């Protein structure tokens, strides 16, 4: 009789020891393949021993953080914890995620934006837009264009599924004022936020996913197509268009399930069905492909990834006006490493895109930096009528000089820029360096 409790204690000891050893064995041998966590996950790096870090305690603290994040089966444990929080408390462990009615997923900033809780004030918006108007007018003189794109927002699109505790009286929003000021100032803009809401129940396919934060792939295609056609109209050109021959209705995938993935649950939500057109591009033969810089939040990533720049010449995506893509993939090129004046000269179209949640920081410094650059130039020569006349006259003269025009065309092809941009660069150089 006494042996049975002893055997049970030994078995319990072996079981507990095994439970402690299994994570260590998994960490060392990777016996089971565990999928990585999704979302913006930043892990601590291993610490390196030195007497100074040991004595200061930094080595121990860093080592503890690293071990807590790297033990075997940690990702499964995280998902299990998140699943328990969701099932028992209807709570999301992902930062800033709000679970709405019928499990519609939001980021909190979109709810704040919808109710106007992040409103930055009329003065701040007018101040920024006055600078943008100056930039737009200056670019227009250089045969260039700047366009504001107000991307759709999930808060405005699905307010009916907000949790009751997040609801409040709706007040004036950043979007309301930006649209009014852009219209009053005659700026070039596209308001997808309003368009998507107005077509919510009219569209053949869903424009916004239940478990994603960005517009649906189908909605994104419509937006990309509209941007291309808007530029065509603005510049009186014909560009290569996007089109599709087939479209499949399938369970949400990729960015259409991005918040769901970011919640890192053991079991996924039952995905809603969305439309996925098979995109193709017209031949660029006989078409004009302007060069563009797109300064945007994450709402441009989908367009960038499905190749909207195939309708443009040498173009770039300035993500939050910080990293420059596609160059960043190879050289980690950032905007503070390039000369804004040179980039303005090399491109024809500038698009600033933001959704309702990021409107408080519209442009992320691009507007202010470009305004200051133009103002700095204007103090010297941009508003000097004689200077501008010289630039325009030389641009006109180059078109009559067959040899010079041939060289400019070769430069444009070599640099991948438009002929207008190459003409402008040559004219400015000639005015500023008459001795050369």
C-alpha positions in Angstrom: 0.0 0.0 0.0 2.8 2.4 0.8 4.5 1.8 -2.6 1.6 3.2 -4.6 1.9 6.8 -3.3 5.7 6.6 -3.8 5.2 5.4 -7.4 2.7 8.2 -8.0 5.1 10.8 -6.6 7.9 9.5 -8.8 5.6 9.6 -11.9 4.5 13.1 -11.0 8.2 14.1 -10.6 9.1 12.6 -14.0 6.1 14.3 -15.6 7.0 17.8 -14.2 10.7 17.3 -15.2 9.6 16.3 -18.7 7.4 19.5 -18.9 10.4 21.6 -17.9 12.7 19.8 -20.4 10.4 19.7 -23.4 10.7 23.5 -24.1 14.5 23.3 -23.8 14.7 20.3 -26.1 12.4 22.0 -28.6 14.5 25.2 -28.5 17.7 23.2 -29.1 16.5 20.6 -31.6 13.4 22.2 -33.2 11.6 18.8 -33.2 8.3 20.3 -34.1 7.9 23.1 -36.6 6.0 26.0 -35.0 4.7 28.8 -37.2 5.9 32.3 -36.3 3.7 35.0 -34.7 2.2 37.5 -37.1 2.2 41.2 -36.9 4.8 43.8 -35.8 6.8 41.4 -33.5 10.1 42.8 -32.2 12.1 40.2 -30.3 15.1 40.9 -28.0 18.5 39.8 -29.3 20.9 37.6 -27.3 23.1 39.4 -24.8 26.9 39.3 -25.0 28.9 38.9 -21.8 31.3 41.5 -20.6 32.5 42.5 -17.1 30.9 46.0 -17.5 27.5 44.7 -18.5 27.7 42.0 -15.8 28.5 44.5 -13.1 25.8 46.9 -14.2 23.2 44.2 -14.4 22.4 44.9 -18.1 23.7 41.4 -19.2 21.3 39.6 -16.8 18.3 41.8 -17.7 18.9 41.3 -21.4 19.5 37.6 -21.0 16.3 37.2 -19.1 14.2 39.0 -21.7 15.8 36.9 -24.5 15.1 33.6 -22.7 11.5 34.6 -22.0 11.0 35.1 -25.8 13.0 32.2 -27.2 12.0 29.1 -25.2 10.5 26.2 -27.2 6.8 26.3 -28.0 6.6 29.9 -26.9 4.5 30.9 -30.0 2.0 28.2 -29.1 1.8 29.4 -25.5 1.2 33.0 -26.8 -1.6 31.8 -29.1 -3.1 29.8 -26.3 -3.1 32.8 -24.0 -4.6 35.0 -26.7 -7.3 32.4 -27.4 -8.3 32.2 -23.8 -8.5 36.0 -23.5 -10.7 36.1 -26.6 -13.0 33.2 -25.6 -13.4 34.0 -22.0 -13.3 37.8 -22.0 -13.8 38.8 -25.6 -10.5 40.6 -25.5 -7.8 41.1 -28.0 -4.2 40.9 -26.9 -3.0 42.6 -30.1 -2.0 46.2 -29.4 -4.8 48.7 -30.3 -7.2 46.0 -31.6 -10.9 46.3 -30.7 -13.3 43.5 -31.1 -16.6 44.8 -32.3 -20.1 43.3 -32.6 -20.3 40.0 -34.5 -16.5 39.9 -34.1 -15.8 42.7 -36.6 -12.2 43.8 -35.9 -11.0 47.4 -35.7 -8.0 49.3 -34.7 -8.9 51.8 -32.0 -7.6 54.9 -33.9 -10.2 54.4 -36.6 -13.0 54.6 -34.1 -11.4 57.7 -32.6 -11.2 59.2 -36.1 -14.8 58.4 -36.9 -16.1 60.3 -33.9 -13.6 63.2 -34.3 -11.7 62.4 -31.0 -8.4 62.9 -32.8 -9.4 66.3 -34.4 -6.4 68.5 -34.7 -8.3 71.7 -35.2 -9.3 74.0 -38.1 -6.2 76.2 -37.7 -3.8 73.3 -37.9 -5.5 71.8 -41.0 -5.7 75.2 -42.7 -2.0 75.9 -41.9 -1.0 72.6 -43.5 -3.3 73.0 -46.5 -2.1 76.6 -47.3 1.4 75.2 -47.6 0.1 72.4 -49.8 -1.7 75.0 -52.0 1.6 76.8 -52.4 3.4 73.6 -53.4 0.6 72.7 -55.8 0.7 76.1 -57.5 4.5 76.0 -57.7 4.5 72.5 -59.2 1.9 73.4 -61.7 4.3 76.1 -63.1 6.8 73.2 -63.6 4.2 71.1 -65.4 3.9 68.8 -62.3 1.0 67.8 -60.1 0.3 66.9 -56.5 -2.8 64.9 -55.5 -4.2 64.1 -52.1 -5.9 60.7 -51.8 -8.2 60.2 -48.9 -8.2 56.4 -48.5 -11.2 54.6 -47.1 -11.4 54.0 -43.3 -12.9 51.0 -41.5 -14.4 53.3 -38.8 -16.5 55.2 -41.4 -17.3 52.1 -43.3 -18.5 49.9 -40.4 -19.6 52.1 -37.5 -22.6 49.9 -36.8 -20.4 47.2 -35.4 -18.6 49.4 -32.9 -18.7 48.0 -29.3 -21.2 50.0 -27.2 -18.6 51.2 -24.8 -16.7 52.9 -27.7 -19.7 54.8 -29.0 -20.2 58.5 -28.4 -21.6 61.6 -30.0 -20.0 62.2 -33.4 -18.3 65.6 -33.8 -16.4 67.3 -36.5 -13.6 65.2 -37.9 -10.2 65.8 -39.6 -11.7 64.2 -42.8 -14.6 66.7 -42.8 -12.3 69.7 -42.7 -9.6 68.4 -45.0 -12.2 67.7 -47.7 -13.8 71.2 -47.3 -10.5 73.0 -47.4 -9.2 71.0 -50.3 -12.4 71.8 -52.3 -12.3 75.5 -51.4 -8.7 75.8 -52.3 -9.1 74.0 -55.6 -6.6 71.3 -54.8 -6.4 68.0 -56.6 -7.9 65.3 -54.4 -9.8 62.0 -54.5 -12.2 61.2 -51.6 -12.4 57.4 -51.5 -13.6 57.5 -47.9 -16.9 59.0 -48.9 -17.1 57.0 -52.1 -16.7 53.7 -50.3 -19.4 54.5 -47.8 -21.8 55.7 -50.5 -21.3 52.4 -52.4 -21.2 50.1 -49.5 -24.5 48.4 -50.4 -24.3 49.0 -54.1 -21.0 47.3 -55.0 -21.2 43.8 -56.5 -18.3 42.7 -54.3 -17.3 43.6 -50.8 -15.2 46.8 -50.5 -14.0 46.2 -46.9 -13.2 43.0 -45.1 -14.5 41.9 -41.7 -11.2 40.9 -40.3 -8.8 43.3 -42.1 -8.0 47.0 -41.5 -7.4 47.9 -45.1 -9.8 48.2 -48.0 -10.4 44.8 -49.6 -8.3 43.6 -52.6 -11.2 44.3 -54.9 -11.8 47.8 -53.4 -8.0 48.5 -53.6 -8.1 47.6 -57.3 -11.0 50.1 -57.9 -9.0 52.8 -56.1 -5.8 52.1 -58.1 -7.8 52.2 -61.4 -9.4 55.5 -60.3 -6.0 57.0 -59.4 -4.6 56.2 -62.8 -7.6 57.6 -64.6 -7.5 60.8 -62.5 -3.9 61.4 -63.4 -4.8 60.8 -67.1 -7.5 63.5 -66.9 -5.3 65.8 -64.9 -2.3 65.6 -67.3 -4.3 65.0 -70.5 -2.4 61.8 -71.2 -3.2 58.1 -71.8 -1.6 55.6 -69.4 -1.6 51.8 -69.3 -4.7 50.6 -67.4 -5.2 47.7 -65.0 -7.9 45.2 -66.0 -9.0 41.6 -65.3 -10.6 38.8 -67.3 -11.5 36.5 -64.3 -12.5 37.1 -60.7 -12.7 34.5 -58.0 -14.8 34.8 -54.8 -12.8 33.1 -52.0 -12.3 33.1 -48.2 -10.4 36.2 -47.0 -6.7 36.0 -47.4 -3.5 38.1 -47.1 -4.2 41.7 -46.1 -8.0 41.0 -46.1 -7.3 39.0 -42.9 -4.4 41.1 -41.5 -6.0 42.0 -38.1 -7.1 38.4 -37.6 -3.6 37.2 -38.3 -2.2 39.9 -35.9 -4.4 38.6 -33.0 -2.3 35.3 -33.1 -5.0 33.0 -32.0 -4.9 29.2 -32.0 -8.0 29.0 -34.2 -8.8 31.5 -37.0 -12.2 33.2 -37.4 -14.4 31.8 -40.1 -13.3 34.1 -42.9 -15.8 36.1 -45.0 -15.8 35.6 -48.8 -14.2 38.3 -50.9 -13.5 39.0 -54.5 -10.0 38.4 -56.0 -9.6 39.6 -59.6 -6.7 38.3 -61.6 -5.0 41.6 -62.5 -3.3 42.3 -65.8 -1.8 45.4 -67.4 -2.3 46.9 -70.8 0.7 47.2 -73.0 2.5 50.5 -72.6 2.9 50.9 -76.4 1.7 54.3 -77.4 1.0 55.2 -73.8 2.5 57.8 -71.5 4.0 56.7 -68.2 4.6 59.6 -65.8 7.0 59.1 -62.9 5.5 59.4 -59.4 6.4 59.6 -55.8 3.7 58.2 -53.5 3.9 59.4 -49.8 1.5 57.1 -47.9 0.7 55.1 -44.9 0.1 51.3 -45.2 -2.9 51.8 -47.5 -0.6 51.9 -50.5 1.2 48.6 -49.8 -1.4 46.5 -51.6 -1.2 48.7 -54.8 2.6 48.6 -54.6 2.7 44.9 -54.2 0.3 44.2 -57.1 2.4 46.4 -59.4 0.6 49.7 -59.9 3.9 51.3 -60.8 3.8 49.2 -64.0 1.5 52.0 -65.2 4.3 54.6 -64.4 7.9 55.1 -65.3 10.6 55.2 -62.6 8.5 55.7 -59.4 8.9 55.3 -55.7 6.9 54.7 -52.5 7.9 56.8 -49.6 6.4 54.8 -46.7 5.3 57.4 -44.0 7.8 59.7 -45.7 10.6 57.6 -44.3 11.7 54.5 -46.2 12.0 54.6 -50.0 10.7 51.5 -51.8 11.7 49.5 -53.7 15.3 50.7 -53.0 14.9 50.1 -49.3 14.8 46.3 -49.8 18.4 46.5 -51.1 20.1 49.5 -49.6 17.7 50.6 -46.8 17.4 54.0 -48.5 15.5 56.6 -46.5 14.1 60.0 -47.4 16.6 62.0 -45.4 19.3 60.5 -47.6 18.0 62.1 -50.8 17.8 65.7 -52.0 14.1 66.8 -52.1 14.9 69.4 -54.8 16.4 66.7 -57.1 13.5 64.3 -56.4 10.9 67.0 -57.3 12.8 67.6 -60.6 12.9 63.9 -61.5 9.2 63.2 -61.0 6.0 64.3 -62.6 3.3 63.4 -60.1 3.2 63.4 -56.3 0.5 61.6 -54.4 -0.1 62.0 -50.7 -2.4 59.2 -49.4 -3.8 58.7 -45.9 -6.7 57.0 -44.2 -8.8 58.7 -41.6 -6.7 57.3 -38.7 -3.5 58.9 -40.0 -4.9 62.2 -41.2 -3.6 64.1 -38.2 -0.1 63.6 -39.6 -0.9 64.0 -43.3 2.3 64.0 -45.4 4.4 63.1 -42.4 6.7 66.1 -42.9 6.8 66.0 -46.7 4.5 69.0 -47.1 6.5 71.1 -44.6 9.9 70.1 -46.0 8.8 70.7 -49.6 7.2 74.0 -48.7 10.4 75.2 -46.9 12.5 74.1 -49.9 10.3 76.0 -52.4 10.2 79.0 -50.0 14.0 78.9 -49.7 14.3 78.8 -53.5 11.6 81.5 -53.8 13.6 83.9 -51.6 16.5 83.5 -54.1 14.8 83.1 -57.4 11.5 81.0 -57.6 9.4 84.1 -57.4 11.9 86.1 -59.4 9.9 86.7 -62.6 13.2 87.1 -64.6 14.5 83.7 -63.3 11.3 81.9 -64.1 11.1 83.5 -67.5 14.7 82.3 -68.2 13.8 78.8 -67.2 10.7 78.7 -69.4 12.5 80.3 -72.3 15.3 77.7 -72.2 12.8 74.9 -72.0 11.1 76.3 -75.1 14.5 76.8 -76.9 15.6 73.2 -76.2 12.6 72.0 -78.1 13.7 74.0 -81.1 17.4 72.8 -80.9 17.5 69.4 -82.5 20.9 68.4 -81.2 20.2 69.6 -77.6 16.7 68.0 -77.6 18.2 64.7 -78.8 20.6 64.8 -75.8 17.8 65.6 -73.4 15.7 62.7 -74.7 18.7 60.4 -74.2 19.1 61.7 -70.6 15.4 61.1 -69.9 15.7 57.5 -71.1 18.9 56.9 -69.3 17.5 58.2 -66.0 14.0 56.8 -66.4 12.4 60.2 -66.1 9.9 62.1 -68.3 11.0 64.4 -71.1 9.4 67.4 -69.2 11.5 66.6 -66.1 14.7 66.3 -68.2 13.9 69.6 -70.0 13.4 71.3 -66.6 16.6 69.9 -65.2 18.6 71.1 -68.2 17.0 74.6 -68.1 17.6 75.1 -64.4 21.2 74.0 -64.7 21.7 76.3 -67.7 20.3 79.3 -65.8 22.2 78.6 -62.6 25.5 77.7 -64.4 25.7 80.0 -67.4 29.5 79.7 -67.6 29.2 75.9 -68.2 
